[in-house]
């Protein structure tokens, strides 16, 4: 009986089409990686620019300002979680009501 499936160790002979496809795939991966690095560095530069006035403060006020920023973002995240939980409760109550 002839086995039509290829063995794991065997590969197709590389033709111009498969070679071009693999080169295109490699270029696409390289472009995606370069784009990701560019966006990340652009974001970091923006954050540094936004924090420039804060970083010019003396060390003690700078620490207080950064601590206040952390507390604010933590509070905002907690508020978002609580709102989401309340919304889920309202949706569950609406589903349980038979006449609605």
RAPEGI-V865014 format. One record per residue. RES is the residue in three letters. SS is DSSP state (hx for helix, st for strand, lp for the rest). OMEGA is omega in degrees with one decimal (none if undefined). NEAR is the number of other C-alpha atoms within 10 Angstrom. Layout:
# RAPEGI-V865014
RES|SS|OMEGA|NEAR + RES|SS|OMEGA|NEAR
This chain:
# RAPEGI-V865014
UNK|lp|-177.9|3 + UNK|lp|179.8|4 + UNK|lp|-177.3|6 + UNK|lp|179.2|6 + UNK|lp|179.2|6 + UNK|lp|176.0|9 + UNK|lp|-176.3|8 + UNK|lp|-177.9|6 + UNK|lp|-177.5|5 + UNK|lp|176.0|7 + UNK|lp|177.0|8 + UNK|lp|172.9|7 + UNK|lp|-174.8|8 + UNK|lp|177.4|10 + UNK|lp|178.4|9 + UNK|hx|179.9|9 + UNK|hx|-179.2|9 + UNK|hx|176.9|12 + UNK|hx|179.4|12 + UNK|hx|178.8|12 + UNK|hx|-179.2|12 + UNK|hx|176.4|13 + UNK|hx|178.9|12 + UNK|hx|178.7|12 + UNK|hx|178.8|12 + UNK|hx|178.6|12 + UNK|hx|179.6|12 + UNK|hx|177.6|12 + UNK|hx|179.6|12 + UNK|hx|178.5|12 + UNK|hx|178.6|12 + UNK|hx|179.6|12 + UNK|hx|179.2|11 + UNK|hx|178.7|12 + UNK|hx|179.0|12 + UNK|hx|178.7|12 + UNK|hx|-179.8|12 + UNK|hx|-179.0|12 + UNK|hx|179.2|11 + UNK|hx|-179.6|12 + UNK|hx|176.5|12 + UNK|hx|177.8|12 + UNK|hx|179.1|12 + UNK|hx|178.9|12 + UNK|hx|178.1|12 + UNK|hx|178.4|12 + UNK|hx|178.6|11 + UNK|hx|179.0|13 + UNK|hx|179.4|12 + UNK|hx|-178.9|11 + UNK|lp|-178.2|12 + UNK|hx|178.5|11 + UNK|hx|179.5|10 + UNK|hx|-178.7|16 + UNK|hx|178.0|16 + UNK|lp|178.8|9 + UNK|lp|172.5|12 + UNK|lp|-172.9|9 + UNK|hx|-175.6|11 + UNK|hx|177.6|8 + UNK|hx|178.1|12 + UNK|hx|178.3|15 + UNK|hx|178.8|14 + UNK|hx|-179.1|11 + UNK|hx|179.9|15 + UNK|hx|176.9|14 + UNK|hx|178.1|11 + UNK|hx|177.5|12 + UNK|hx|177.4|12 + UNK|hx|179.2|12 + UNK|hx|179.4|12 + UNK|hx|-179.1|12 + UNK|hx|176.7|11 + UNK|hx|177.7|12 + UNK|hx|178.8|12 + UNK|hx|177.7|12 + UNK|hx|177.8|12 + UNK|hx|178.1|12 + UNK|hx|179.4|12 + UNK|hx|178.6|12 + UNK|hx|179.8|12 + UNK|hx|178.0|12 + UNK|hx|178.5|12 + UNK|hx|178.2|12 + UNK|hx|178.4|12 + UNK|hx|178.9|12 + UNK|hx|177.4|12 + UNK|hx|178.4|12 + UNK|hx|179.5|12 + UNK|hx|179.6|12 + UNK|hx|178.7|11 + UNK|hx|178.6|11 + UNK|hx|179.3|10 + UNK|hx|178.5|12 + UNK|hx|-177.0|11 + UNK|hx|-179.4|10 + UNK|lp|-177.2|8 + UNK|lp|-174.8|6 + UNK|lp|-174.7|6 + UNK|lp|none|6
